[in-house]
Amino acid sequence: MRMLPSRFNPAGGLADFWNEIRRPHPYRWPILLVSILPAALMVWWGVNSTQYGEPERPQIEYITTLDPARSEAEIAAENRANQEIKDLRAAEEARIAEEKRRIYKEIGRASGMDVEAIERKAAAERAADKAAAEKRRAEAEAAAKAKTDAGQ
């Protein structure tokens, strides 16, 4: 069985290239450099690119700031102290909000606006928001109670 010459054999192409590059042509070196440039740029880009791998999984260490041997009384005292701080913050936020409303009323009066009508509208909106929040809280409590009752 006779093998046919493969059309993918590079020997003929290399021989043609060698014949052309040996010919004394004035543009042979610039043409060679321009033809090599795309491959050289791709290799340069590939060598200079950085590929980061997956980071190492961290080792978790739990840091406890509370004494695990605290008594119920200590926990309750800490909870009361935290609740007092929370109440003080809420009172301060309410005071700041009221001060802002007072300042805006003064600016509104100076601008000729009907600040009482604006205040009534804002109070009605706040009351509606509070009622809606109370309704959502009651519904959530009822759903939690129903879920607890169904679980027993």
Secondary structure as UniProt FT lines:
FT   TURN            7..8
FT   HELIX           11..22
FT   TURN            26..27
FT   HELIX           28..48
FT   TURN            68..69
FT   HELIX           72..111
FT   HELIX           115..151
//
